[in-house]
Amino acid sequence: MDQDTEKQTLEELKKLNRTLDNIIYTIDYIDRDGNPSFIILDLMKSFLIRVVILVLL
């Protein structure tokens, strides 16, 4: 991998990570508004959502 491609890939990953954070935040916000859940479950859920989205890409 040359350096330009590496930089571009890194930038895309950073954008993707920000997008995932926003999606997870929105889902957590909706969930908390609907019914309160345990912090550990929220962490596990956000991790699983991240994994699923990354796998789908």
C-alpha positions as CSV (number, residue, x, y, z in Angstrom):
1,M,0.0,0.0,0.0
2,D,1.5,3.4,-0.9
3,Q,1.3,6.3,1.5
4,D,-1.5,8.2,-0.3
5,T,-3.8,5.1,-0.4
6,E,-3.0,4.5,3.3
7,K,-3.9,8.1,4.2
8,Q,-7.1,8.0,2.2
9,T,-8.1,4.7,3.9
10,L,-7.4,6.1,7.3
11,E,-9.5,9.2,6.6
12,E,-12.4,7.0,5.4
13,L,-12.1,4.9,8.5
14,K,-12.2,8.0,10.7
15,K,-15.3,9.3,8.9
16,L,-16.9,5.9,9.2
17,N,-16.1,5.8,12.9
18,R,-17.7,9.2,13.5
19,T,-20.8,8.1,11.5
20,L,-21.0,4.9,13.6
21,D,-20.8,7.0,16.8
22,N,-23.6,9.2,15.6
23,I,-25.8,6.2,14.7
24,I,-25.1,4.5,18.0
25,Y,-25.7,7.7,19.9
26,T,-29.1,8.1,18.1
27,I,-30.1,4.5,18.8
28,D,-29.1,4.8,22.5
29,Y,-31.0,8.1,22.8
30,I,-34.1,6.5,21.3
31,D,-33.8,3.5,23.5
32,R,-33.3,5.5,26.7
33,D,-36.3,7.7,25.8
34,G,-38.4,4.6,25.3
35,N,-37.3,2.4,28.2
36,P,-34.2,2.7,30.5
37,S,-31.7,-0.2,30.3
38,F,-28.5,-1.1,32.0
39,I,-25.3,0.6,31.1
40,I,-23.5,-2.7,30.4
41,L,-26.2,-3.7,28.0
42,D,-25.9,-0.3,26.2
43,L,-22.1,-0.8,25.9
44,M,-22.6,-4.4,24.5
45,K,-25.3,-3.2,22.2
46,S,-23.2,-0.3,20.8
47,F,-20.3,-2.7,20.3
48,L,-22.5,-5.3,18.5
49,I,-24.0,-2.6,16.3
50,R,-20.5,-1.5,15.3
51,V,-19.4,-5.0,14.5
52,V,-22.5,-5.7,12.4
53,I,-22.2,-2.5,10.4
54,L,-18.5,-3.1,9.8
55,V,-19.2,-6.7,8.7
56,L,-21.9,-5.5,6.3
57,L,-19.5,-3.1,4.7
